[in-house]
């Protein structure tokens, strides 16, 4: 039997509980006709098992980014990576988050969200195994490029589909499951940053440090396999009605705000550890600092949405957290090294709050679930696609100048622009009037 788990359309509704950070869980299948059925689990124990699998999937969605940066100097030196390759390897996975985001609802409509998630986890595991391979004469670079690209594509599909499954299958436990899911994603970045260098130190091989992260992904793949393959999936079509968010000035202001926060967010994953190591911090300590900064991101993401929803508009909070993030990043490069924990702490609180406020705008600027889903798709496609230019620019500037000083100026500029667009996106208006 299947438990009654379906959340009605009104669960997102015209008056969403925007004060709840989990109201940002947007269902990518909301336009499906007929509506996608809940995952078949058979019993309450099966529902718990499903919830565990979804949280564990979330726990694998950011290790790709932070693990590579934790051993970037070792990879560059041992594999003899040219400067352009380092830039590409830190940029491609973020770019693919945007490129593959529009495909996720299409694939889910054809094969079912559970099976698409299973396929994505298989691709992610394969990409993590492929990354450190040495192809003899060709060296490590082809495998690094192919594996990293596979991981980026897989994570993109999971990013889009996971929130909808959490919302669809756990409407009666949305606060708990939404909190566990979002915390797991943040924790995955912290784990990748904190544990990769110790694995390298213990084994003496950066390849082992990167291969390590295929283990938890493979475990989740095995756990989720029996649940996903037994799902039945009928024919679905896409509803064509609703507001065209691509023609809305408000939607573009929110999306540009998302682009600017993504530029800084993924630059933290890709470059903060190398920045600290270039300043003389040892690899293990740099990993701990980055992990602590990401943990503080969790704290910011806990409180920022509820705080944002308490205001009549979000202009003030958007401006403050954008300036905190840009300033914290610049101080991590320019500020006294003795206070590096303070600078990275400021960065973490600012970045977590900034990301959460940007995502909360999905609900605050829309009146119904369909518009929210379309805005979410627009923000992820454009936001992640263009947001990858942050990691690209940092890499190019470092390659050209030989230091991260120019990147510090860049983050000040990006933080200021995020404050401007956050101020505009924070006005109390709705897409579609």
Order of alpha helices (4+ residues) and beta strands (2+ residues): beta-alpha-alpha-alpha-alpha-alpha-alpha-alpha-alpha-beta-alpha-alpha-alpha-alpha-alpha-alpha-alpha
